[in-house]
Amino acid sequence: MSDTDCLFCKMITGTIPSDPVYADEQVIVIKDINPQAEVHLLVIPRLHIISLDDLDESHDTLMSHIMRLLPKLAKEHGLSEGFRTIINTGRGGGQVIFHLHIHLLGGKQLPGFG
């Protein structure tokens, strides 16, 4: 299921070109076009899910797959010292593209949240 107006759905279907650094049957992973860190990847489910608020039990396998994939991607991109993941949810949470995606960031020292 996809949303014909969704930027990420268009990338997934090939309507808009993208250059995935990783892809499988459940997700694509691209470099963020406006990176906030030395490494800044977006892990995007192929299934159109608007946000974290829209997850239900039917998404458990997908989310488990993504959670296990994140450390693997981090290591493959040289983030052996650690990494950060961010999921923006809703306008108030900073979400700009309304298709669930996970930011994977790392590299040089990231600023803290404290």
C-alpha positions in Angstrom: 0.0 0.0 0.0 1.4 3.4 -0.9 0.3 7.0 -1.0 0.6 8.5 -4.5 1.5 11.9 -3.1 4.2 10.7 -0.7 7.8 11.6 -1.5 9.1 8.3 0.0 6.5 6.2 -1.7 7.6 7.8 -5.0 11.2 6.9 -4.3 10.2 3.3 -3.4 8.2 2.8 -6.6 10.9 4.5 -8.7 8.8 7.5 -9.8 11.4 9.7 -8.2 15.0 8.5 -8.6 16.9 7.6 -5.4 20.2 6.0 -4.7 19.6 3.5 -1.9 22.6 2.4 0.1 20.6 -0.6 1.2 17.4 -2.2 0.1 15.4 -5.4 0.9 11.8 -6.5 0.6 10.8 -4.4 3.7 12.8 -1.2 3.6 15.0 1.1 1.6 17.9 3.1 3.1 19.0 6.4 1.6 21.4 9.2 2.6 19.6 12.2 4.0 19.8 15.1 1.5 20.3 17.6 4.3 22.7 15.6 6.6 22.9 16.6 10.3 25.9 14.4 11.0 28.9 12.9 9.2 26.7 9.8 8.6 22.9 10.5 8.3 20.8 7.7 6.8 17.1 7.3 6.5 15.6 3.9 7.0 12.2 3.9 5.2 9.7 1.1 5.3 8.3 0.2 1.8 4.9 0.0 3.4 3.3 3.4 3.7 2.8 4.1 7.4 2.2 7.7 8.2 4.0 7.9 11.6 4.9 6.0 14.7 1.4 6.8 16.0 -0.1 4.6 13.2 1.7 1.4 14.1 -0.3 -1.6 15.2 0.4 -5.3 15.9 0.5 -6.0 12.1 3.8 -4.0 11.9 5.7 -5.9 14.6 7.7 -8.0 12.2 8.6 -4.9 10.1 9.7 -2.9 13.2 11.7 -5.8 14.6 13.5 -6.1 11.2 14.3 -2.3 11.3 15.6 -2.4 14.9 17.9 -5.3 14.1 19.0 -3.6 10.8 20.0 -0.3 12.4 23.2 -1.6 14.2 24.2 -3.5 11.1 23.9 -0.4 9.0 25.8 1.7 11.6 28.7 -0.7 11.6 28.8 -0.9 7.8 29.1 2.9 7.7 31.9 3.0 10.2 30.0 3.9 13.3 31.8 1.5 15.6 31.8 3.9 18.5 28.0 4.4 18.6 25.2 6.0 16.8 21.9 7.9 17.3 18.4 7.0 16.0 15.6 9.5 15.8 11.9 9.1 14.9 10.1 12.3 14.5 6.3 11.8 15.0 3.7 14.3 14.0 4.2 18.0 13.2 4.8 18.8 16.9 7.6 16.2 16.9 9.3 17.7 13.9 8.0 15.2 11.3 8.1 16.8 7.8 7.5 13.8 5.5 4.5 11.9 6.6 5.8 8.4 5.9 7.4 6.7 8.9 11.2 6.8 8.7 14.1 6.4 11.1 17.1 8.7 11.1 20.4 7.0 11.8 23.1 9.5 12.7 26.8 9.2 13.7 30.3 10.1 13.1 32.1 12.9 14.9 30.9 13.7 18.4 27.1 14.3 18.3 25.8 17.0 20.6 24.0 15.7 23.7 20.4 16.1 24.7 21.0 17.2 28.3 
